Amino acid sequence: MLLPACKKDFLSPKQVDLVYNEVYWSSQNDAEKAVLGIYSLYRALMVNGQMYNRGDATTGLFNTGWNGGSDANFYLPGNFSDPNSTQRSWGSIESYADWQEFYKVIAHANLVIAHIKTMPDNLFDAGKKGSLLGEAYFLRALTYYNIACIWGNAPLIDEAIESSVQVINADNTLVNRARSSDIEIMDSVLSDARKAIGMLNYGDPASPDWGIRANKGSALALTGYAEVWTAFLKKRNGQPNNADIANAVKVLEDVVTNGRYSLAGYTSESAVKDMYNGQSSESVFELNISSSQGESYRVDNGGVEFLTCEVAPLDSDATQNRASDINFVPYSNKQYIYPEYPADARANLFFAAWDSPYNEPFSDVSAVATDR
């Protein structure tokens, strides 16, 4: 006789922890967490060292550890006929052709933008809905800017994917998205960045969010960079680009004049370390990684720290020094990086042993570390 009553309660639980779009977007706190999720995805994308390897490491001015430099496959033409060739266009640098993680950031940003726009204004504190949207637009623009600079032509997706019918055709085949031109991608970057400019305020250096959350200054800076890249693309295509250059100069001057930024003084080693600790007066936009906030990233072969910072030996054992892959500048290349050394103070402030005459990759696999 008791079974029907118990059965009813058992089969009709109140789902209070189940998160899906129909119930999630109900408060300012929900929107805030969703925006922070975009930051988290973008940060995870950037800390693996790929952006550093795509830029500084490919100049040929740096050598890496005992093995003598960045991956030679960066500089060799791909061998498309022999999958076992060391000059194949995949293998050790295969991950550099994978834009999946970039599109994860974009997919989440699209979702956030779509849902915050439809949330009632009365759920937010004054101005908060606009600022959260502005941050989401900035992060989507920044990610597409990275994609455009790395790959050029790429699919342009700006709608939230929330149903299988958006990605699977009626005949159960995948919906393929054609690549857009690099000019079209940069137009999208500029459109999103300008929306962010209109929704964000300039940052306050005294704010806990300074430098680590997007503000009007960081959106203006991104716009300036995007205008310069657009000018480069148009010049390549034989198109006039004077307006793009003029727009870049205008917004970047606005950053300097109104952004409240100032150059950090390179007066001492401690001053430089303070700058790299984050949220300095120069911080236009940076990735926030704080162990004090319970965050950590492994310093492994894929991490930028492993390539640029000497890590303490394991258990204080010099034979386990983990600096064997750290990038350094050989003596013969120093003239190209700081031509005015020793007058240029940055050399010794940014590098631990800039005046070293060492010209070959060092090896820390023995108990006696070589001069680096």
Residue pairs with C-beta under 8 A, 6 or more apart in sequence:
21 111
21 115
21 162
24 30
24 34
24 115
25 31
25 34
25 115
25 116
25 118
25 119
26 123
27 123
28 123
28 124
28 125
28 128
28 129
31 112
31 115
31 116
31 119
31 123
31 124
31 129
31 132
32 132
34 108
34 111
34 112
34 115
34 116
35 112
35 116
35 132
35 135
35 136
37 108
37 112
38 105
38 108
38 109
38 112
38 135
38 136
38 139
38 140
39 139
39 213
39 288
41 101
41 104
41 105
41 108
42 105
42 139
42 142
42 143
42 287
43 287
43 288
43 289
44 101
45 101
45 102
45 104
45 105
45 143
46 287
47 287
47 289
47 297
47 303
47 304
48 302
48 303
48 304
49 302
49 303
49 304
49 306
49 307
50 95
50 96
50 302
51 146
51 304
52 304
52 307
52 308
53 70
53 71
53 74
53 96
53 307
54 96
54 150
56 62
56 327
57 64
57 70
57 74
57 307
57 327
58 70
58 74
58 75
60 69
60 75
61 329
61 333
61 336
61 337
62 69
62 70
62 327
62 328
62 329
62 333
63 69
63 327
63 328
63 329
63 330
63 360
63 361
64 70
64 307
64 325
64 326
64 327
64 328
64 361
65 323
65 324
65 325
65 326
65 327
65 361
65 362
65 363
66 324
66 325
66 361
66 362
66 363
66 364
66 365
67 325
67 361
68 361
69 361
70 327
71 92
71 93
73 86
73 87
73 88
73 89
73 91
73 92
73 93
74 93
76 87
77 87
78 87
78 88
78 89
79 85
79 87
79 88
79 89
80 88
80 89
82 88
89 97
90 97
99 147
99 150
99 151
99 154
102 143
102 146
102 147
103 155
103 157
105 139
105 140
105 143
106 140
106 143
106 144
106 157
107 157
107 160
107 161
109 136
109 139
109 140
109 143
110 140
110 157
110 158
110 159
110 160
110 161
111 160
111 161
111 162
112 136
113 133
113 136
113 137
113 140
113 160
114 159
114 160
115 160
116 129
116 132
116 133
116 136
117 133
119 129
121 129
123 129
124 132
130 199
130 200
131 199
131 200
131 201
133 195
133 199
134 195
134 196
134 197
134 198
134 199
134 200
134 214
134 219
135 196
135 200
135 213
135 214
137 192
137 193
137 195
137 196
137 199
138 192
138 193
138 196
138 200
138 214
138 218
138 219
138 222
139 214
140 158
140 192
141 188
141 189
141 190
141 191
141 192
141 193
141 196
141 219
141 222
141 226
142 222
142 285
144 156
144 185
144 188
144 189
144 192
145 186
145 189
145 222
145 225
145 226
145 229
147 154
147 185
148 154
148 182
148 185
148 186
148 189
148 229
149 229
152 182
153 179
153 180
153 181
153 182
153 185
154 179
154 180
154 182
154 185
155 177
155 178
155 179
155 180
156 177
156 180
156 184
156 185
156 188
157 177
158 188
159 166
161 167
166 175
167 174
167 175
168 174
168 175
169 175
182 233
183 230
183 233
183 234
183 237
186 226
186 229
186 230
186 233
187 230
189 222
189 226
190 223
190 226
190 227
190 230
193 219
193 222
193 223
193 226
194 219
194 223
196 214
196 216
196 219
196 222
197 216
197 219
197 220
197 223
200 214
200 215
200 216
200 219
201 215
201 216
202 215
202 216
202 217
202 258
202 259
202 260
203 209
203 210
203 211
203 213
203 215
203 216
203 217
203 218
203 259
203 260
204 210
204 260
205 260
205 281
209 215
210 279
210 283
211 278
211 279
211 280
211 283
211 284
211 285
211 286
212 278
212 279
212 283
212 285
212 286
212 287
212 288
214 285
216 258
216 259
217 255
217 258
217 259
217 260
217 261
217 284
218 284
218 285
220 251
220 252
220 254
220 255
220 259
221 251
221 252
221 255
221 259
221 284
221 285
222 285
223 247
223 248
223 251
224 248
224 249
224 251
224 252
224 255
225 248
227 244
227 245
227 247
227 248
227 251
228 244
228 245
228 248
230 241
230 244
231 241
231 244
231 245
231 248
232 241
234 240
234 241
234 244
235 241
255 261
255 284
259 284
261 281
261 282
261 283
261 284
262 281
262 282
263 281
263 282
264 271
264 272
264 274
264 275
264 280
264 281
264 282
265 271
266 272
266 345
266 346
266 349
268 349
269 349
272 349
272 350
274 280
275 282
278 286
278 288
278 290
279 286
289 295
289 297
297 303
297 305
299 305
299 306
299 309
299 311
299 322
300 306
301 325
305 311
306 322
306 325
306 326
307 325
307 326
307 327
308 326
308 327
309 326
310 321
310 322
310 323
310 326
310 352
311 322
311 323
312 322
313 319
313 320
313 321
313 322
314 320
314 322
318 364
318 367
318 368
318 369
319 365
319 366
319 367
321 364
321 365
321 369
322 364
323 362
323 364
323 372
324 362
324 363
324 364
324 365
326 372
328 351
328 358
328 361
328 362
328 372
329 337
329 351
329 354
330 358
330 359
330 360
331 356
331 357
331 358
331 359
332 359
334 341
334 347
334 354
335 341
337 347
338 344
338 346
338 347
338 354
341 347
341 354
342 348
342 355
347 354
348 354
348 355
352 372
353 371
353 372
356 371
356 372
358 370
358 371
358 372
362 369
362 370
362 371
362 372
363 370
364 370
